[in-house]
């Protein structure tokens, strides 16, 4: 009897039909634009314009510039730092015309699980249903969001370097308006919107540029860093933008999305203000959760070393790098580290307020260049430092505060990144 029992399973297995392999999808979602939420409390943007802290029966028109074109997209809205649920009564998306107004024939409704409205609990994000709208890389999109009731402290990305608009309180739903005159108020923060994904071939992937204000594309207007220079507004001159243009020119199917936060620090939390959660804290949401992500380029640490009174030691900062390297590799994505650029003669992050910042920076950079934990290194320091004084930025590439590069400096940063290194993040490599 025991022999019979042992034989029966063999007969069943030998006569079973081969399993049919699941079809491999031809397309997937890839992030085309991102902006890391920073806070909900700071009442002004980097240009010094007021940011509304109370919204009441009014419409926002947020302008974003995607890095990948497509014909199908979806939109991410965030209530990450809201103090109550956020209600979005209606949302539309359209391309912007050359005159900076929404193309009326393309104003397209956005739905969430089939509904035109959605309520997002505090601390949560929401992703829209697929939206059919054709656009190209670097073609601005106007995302209009109607807030039907009184809502306080909207989640935002503080420094947008991009002009968005909003209507006055109690002006109702203007999401279908083509004329931007319907939106007389301006802000250089992004409110609520924090991502645009596109449907792309499976051969396409995303790379996250992760860091602080230098990744965020900040260019100062004076030696004290604030306000942001208006010469950079709407220019898409951040180093990840310039890097994306190189990838497009080279025919490399990668999207570089920007998760920089001005004043952010790798190991020290900056909440509830505009500095944002520490890099280690936000790495999961802002890197690992990005659709289609295959790699991350980290450039962060100057604020850890240079913001008093409790500046970070090299050992503490290196421990932060080791944490995010481990997180990236555990998720199966590549991680590259950028060396920290000099700022010893800057008021902020310089040796005037943080006397140890330069020697600490040199120690950290020495570790970055010689460590073998990350998958590669980009030597931004070597590319932008002054050849005659390596403790400061090359004046040709420095903005007025000697901390942030100017637009030429951001282009030099993008040129310092090896496209061959980025291509190792493509599927199949």
Secondary structure, DSSP 8 states (H G I E B T S, - for coil): -HHHHHHHHHHHHHHS---------SEEEEEEEE----BS---B-TTS-B--SEEEEEEEEEEEE-SS-EEEEEEEEE-TT-SS-EEE-EEEEEEB-TTSSB-GGG-EE--BTTBS-EEE-TT-EEE---EEEEE-TT-EEEEEEEEEEEEES--EES--SS-EEE--TT----TT---GGG--EEESSEESEEEEEEEEETT-EEEEEEESHHHHT--BSSTT--SB-TTSTTS--SHHHHHHHHHHHTT--EEEEEEE-TT--SSS--TTTTT-S-HHHHHIIIIITSTTEEEEEEE--HHHHHSSSS---HHHHHHHHHHHHHHHHHTT-EEEEE-----TT-SSSSTTT-TTHHHHHHHHHHHHHH--SSSEEE-HHHHHEETTEEEEE-TTTB-TTSSSB-HHHHHHHHHTS-HHHHHTTSTT-
